[in-house]
Amino acid sequence: MLIRDYRPADAAPLTRLFHDTIHSTGLREYSQAQVAAWSPSPPDAERWHARMSTRHTFVAEKDGGILGFAELEENGHFDMLYVAKEAIGTGVGGALCDAVETRARALGIARLFTEASKIARPVFERKGYSLIAVQSVTLNGVTLTNYRMEKPIAL
Ligand SMILES: CC(C)(COP(=O)(O)OP(=O)(O)OC[C@H]1O[C@@H](n2cnc3c(N)ncnc32)[C@H](O)[C@@H]1OP(=O)(O)O)[C@@H](O)C(=O)NCCC(=O)NCCS
């Protein structure tokens, strides 16, 4: 597996991966109504490109196929961590977390913070993040629980 920086041609496959993962793996911890609110339809690839190209976006790839992605903002916000349903539990998410942390260290970011899903919470705990707050967020009129977590980065 290779972790590389985002390229414009990734935008469309990443929007599909996001939607498909939420509607498969997301159901492990969230209801049908909640996953439908989380991702009502695959996001618009142009809008996603506009966001991803201005952040540190990492793509996990194997044999030319995309396995997952993650995003880092320069204020330390770890936004987005999604792995293709076929690759869940095979180390892709952990490798993306490591890539984010390595880049954060290179950028001099002293603290990473995220809003982890119920599925991602144990993964972030395994990577040394602490729970700061349990949050209720309302998306498209439906309430979901997520977890504010953070990790200091030794520079
Ligand atoms: C969360 C997600 C990205 C994790 O990706 P993944 O590729 O399955 O994670 P990995 O296999 O790399 O696991 C990373 C580590 O967490 C551990 N882990 C994973 N799930 C765990 C669980 N339920 N309990 C305890 N540990 C767990 C793994 O053992 C691994 O530890 P290791 O590095 O010591 O072996 C993936 O499940 C996903 O896409 N979920 C749906 C979308 C989602 O909720 N995204 C998060 C939005 S904030």
The ligand as an SDF file (V2000), in Angstrom:
LIG
                    3D

 48 50  0  0  0  0  0  0  0  0999 V2000
  -12.5870    4.4450   11.0000 C   0  0  0  0  0  0  0  0  0  0  0  0
  -11.8910    3.8000    9.8100 C   0  0  0  0  0  0  0  0  0  0  0  0
  -11.3200    4.8940    8.9170 C   0  0  0  0  0  0  0  0  0  0  0  0
  -10.7360    2.9210   10.3470 C   0  0  0  0  0  0  0  0  0  0  0  0
  -10.0100    2.4160    9.2600 O   0  0  0  0  0  0  0  0  0  0  0  0
   -9.4210    0.9090    9.2410 P   0  0  0  0  0  0  0  0  0  0  0  0
   -8.5910    0.8030    8.0280 O   0  0  0  0  0  0  0  0  0  0  0  0
  -10.5060   -0.0550    9.4150 O   0  0  0  0  0  0  0  0  0  0  0  0
   -8.4870    0.9160   10.5560 O   0  0  0  0  0  0  0  0  0  0  0  0
   -7.2020   -0.0020   10.8010 P   0  0  0  0  0  0  0  0  0  0  0  0
   -7.4590   -1.3800   10.3280 O   0  0  0  0  0  0  0  0  0  0  0  0
   -5.9940    0.6740   10.2410 O   0  0  0  0  0  0  0  0  0  0  0  0
   -7.0970    0.0420   12.4020 O   0  0  0  0  0  0  0  0  0  0  0  0
   -6.2710    1.0080   13.0660 C   0  0  0  0  0  0  0  0  0  0  0  0
   -5.9990    0.5270   14.4840 C   0  0  0  0  0  0  0  0  0  0  0  0
   -7.2100    0.6160   15.2540 O   0  0  0  0  0  0  0  0  0  0  0  0
   -7.5060   -0.6650   15.8040 C   0  0  0  0  0  0  0  0  0  0  0  0
   -8.9730   -0.8310   15.7920 N   0  0  0  0  0  0  0  0  0  0  0  0
   -9.7840   -0.7460   14.7250 C   0  0  0  0  0  0  0  0  0  0  0  0
  -11.0590   -0.9440   15.1130 N   0  0  0  0  0  0  0  0  0  0  0  0
  -11.0320   -1.1720   16.4400 C   0  0  0  0  0  0  0  0  0  0  0  0
  -12.0310   -1.4470   17.4170 C   0  0  0  0  0  0  0  0  0  0  0  0
  -13.3270   -1.4960   17.1080 N   0  0  0  0  0  0  0  0  0  0  0  0
  -11.6570   -1.6150   18.6980 N   0  0  0  0  0  0  0  0  0  0  0  0
  -10.3470   -1.5300   19.0450 C   0  0  0  0  0  0  0  0  0  0  0  0
   -9.3520   -1.2740   18.1580 N   0  0  0  0  0  0  0  0  0  0  0  0
   -9.6990   -1.1020   16.8790 C   0  0  0  0  0  0  0  0  0  0  0  0
   -6.8340   -1.6610   14.8990 C   0  0  0  0  0  0  0  0  0  0  0  0
   -6.5630   -2.8830   15.5630 O   0  0  0  0  0  0  0  0  0  0  0  0
   -5.5600   -0.9280   14.5400 C   0  0  0  0  0  0  0  0  0  0  0  0
   -4.6110   -1.0210   15.5900 O   0  0  0  0  0  0  0  0  0  0  0  0
   -3.0880   -1.4830   15.2810 P   0  0  0  0  0  0  0  0  0  0  0  0
   -2.5230   -0.3760   14.4130 O   0  0  0  0  0  0  0  0  0  0  0  0
   -2.4490   -1.5620   16.5990 O   0  0  0  0  0  0  0  0  0  0  0  0
   -3.1940   -2.7850   14.5550 O   0  0  0  0  0  0  0  0  0  0  0  0
  -12.8470    2.9090    8.9870 C   0  0  0  0  0  0  0  0  0  0  0  0
  -13.4250    1.9440    9.8490 O   0  0  0  0  0  0  0  0  0  0  0  0
  -13.9680    3.6630    8.3130 C   0  0  0  0  0  0  0  0  0  0  0  0
  -13.8090    4.1560    7.2060 O   0  0  0  0  0  0  0  0  0  0  0  0
  -15.1460    3.7170    8.9840 N   0  0  0  0  0  0  0  0  0  0  0  0
  -16.3550    4.3090    8.4240 C   0  0  0  0  0  0  0  0  0  0  0  0
  -16.2710    5.7990    8.2550 C   0  0  0  0  0  0  0  0  0  0  0  0
  -15.9660    6.5200    9.5270 C   0  0  0  0  0  0  0  0  0  0  0  0
  -16.6030    6.3470   10.5550 O   0  0  0  0  0  0  0  0  0  0  0  0
  -14.9740    7.4050    9.4080 N   0  0  0  0  0  0  0  0  0  0  0  0
  -14.5360    8.2230   10.4890 C   0  0  0  0  0  0  0  0  0  0  0  0
  -15.1610    9.5480   10.3990 C   0  0  0  0  0  0  0  0  0  0  0  0
  -14.5380   10.5000   11.7640 S   0  0  0  0  0  0  0  0  0  0  0  0
  1  2  1  0
  2  3  1  0
  2  4  1  0
  2 36  1  0
  4  5  1  0
  5  6  1  0
  6  7  2  0
  6  8  1  0
  6  9  1  0
  9 10  1  0
 10 11  2  0
 10 12  1  0
 10 13  1  0
 13 14  1  0
 14 15  1  0
 15 16  1  0
 15 30  1  0
 16 17  1  0
 17 18  1  0
 17 28  1  0
 18 19  1  0
 18 27  1  0
 19 20  2  0
 20 21  1  0
 21 22  1  0
 21 27  2  0
 22 23  1  0
 22 24  2  0
 24 25  1  0
 25 26  2  0
 26 27  1  0
 28 29  1  0
 28 30  1  0
 30 31  1  0
 31 32  1  0
 32 33  2  0
 32 34  1  0
 32 35  1  0
 36 37  1  0
 36 38  1  0
 38 39  2  0
 38 40  1  0
 40 41  1  0
 41 42  1  0
 42 43  1  0
 43 44  2  0
 43 45  1  0
 45 46  1  0
 46 47  1  0
 47 48  1  0
M  END
$$$$
